[in-house]
């Protein structure tokens, strides 16, 4: 999720949060943020489970649509011949 953020940026953000909120409020804010993320994650899990229940067998057909993603199409149809013949390397 945060693959573009390095350790240096994380340290700078942590120090900025420490200066803005202070050492007294920062632990409470991090606990509240963690609790919010847990609630969000459980809600997303519930939504995914409900979708699986409602759609049933149709979910497999929807997942099959992933084969039409542009990146997948390029990989399969444009680059497959090059990699099989050894021209791409």
C-alpha positions in Angstrom: 0.0 0.0 0.0 2.8 2.4 0.9 5.4 1.1 -1.5 6.3 4.6 -2.7 7.0 5.8 0.8 10.5 5.1 2.2 11.7 4.9 5.7 13.0 8.4 5.6 9.6 9.8 4.8 8.0 7.7 7.6 10.5 9.1 10.1 9.8 12.7 8.9 6.1 12.1 9.2 6.5 10.6 12.7 8.6 13.6 13.9 6.1 16.0 12.4 3.2 14.3 14.2 5.2 14.4 17.4 5.8 18.1 17.1 2.2 18.9 16.0 0.3 16.8 18.5 2.8 16.5 21.3 4.1 13.5 23.2 1.0 13.4 25.5 -1.6 13.1 22.8 0.3 11.1 20.2 -0.2 7.6 21.8 -4.0 8.2 22.1 -4.1 9.3 18.5 -2.2 6.3 17.3 -4.5 3.9 19.2 -7.6 5.6 17.7 -6.1 5.4 14.2 -5.3 1.7 14.8 -8.9 1.0 16.0 -10.3 2.9 13.0 -8.2 0.8 10.7 -9.4 -2.4 12.4 -13.0 -1.4 12.1 -12.5 -0.5 8.4 -10.8 -3.9 7.7 -13.6 -5.8 9.4 -16.2 -3.8 7.5 -14.5 -4.6 4.2 -14.3 -8.3 5.2 -18.0 -8.2 6.0 -18.8 -6.5 2.7 -16.8 -9.1 0.7 -18.5 -12.0 2.5 -21.9 -10.5 1.9 -21.1 -10.0 -1.8 -20.0 -13.6 -2.0 -23.2 -14.8 -0.5 -25.4 -12.6 -2.6 -23.7 -13.2 -5.9 -23.1 -16.9 -5.3 -22.0 -18.6 -8.6 -22.0 -15.3 -10.5 -18.9 -14.2 -8.6 -16.9 -16.7 -10.5 -18.0 -15.2 -13.8 -17.1 -11.8 -12.5 -13.7 -13.0 -11.5 -13.2 -14.4 -14.9 -13.4 -10.9 -16.3 -9.9 -10.3 -14.9 -8.6 -12.0 -18.0 -9.7 -8.9 -20.0 -7.6 -6.5 -18.0 -5.4 -4.5 -20.4 -2.2 -5.5 -18.7 -3.1 -9.2 -18.9 -4.1 -8.9 -22.5 -0.8 -7.2 -23.4 1.2 -9.8 -21.5 -0.7 -12.8 -23.1 -1.1 -11.6 -26.6 1.7 -9.2 -27.4 4.6 -10.5 -25.3 3.8 -14.2 -25.5 5.2 -14.7 -29.0 8.4 -12.8 -28.2 9.2 -14.7 -25.0 8.5 -18.1 -26.6 10.7 -17.5 -29.6 13.5 -16.2 -27.4 13.6 -12.7 -29.1 12.8 -10.9 -25.8 15.5 -11.3 -23.2 
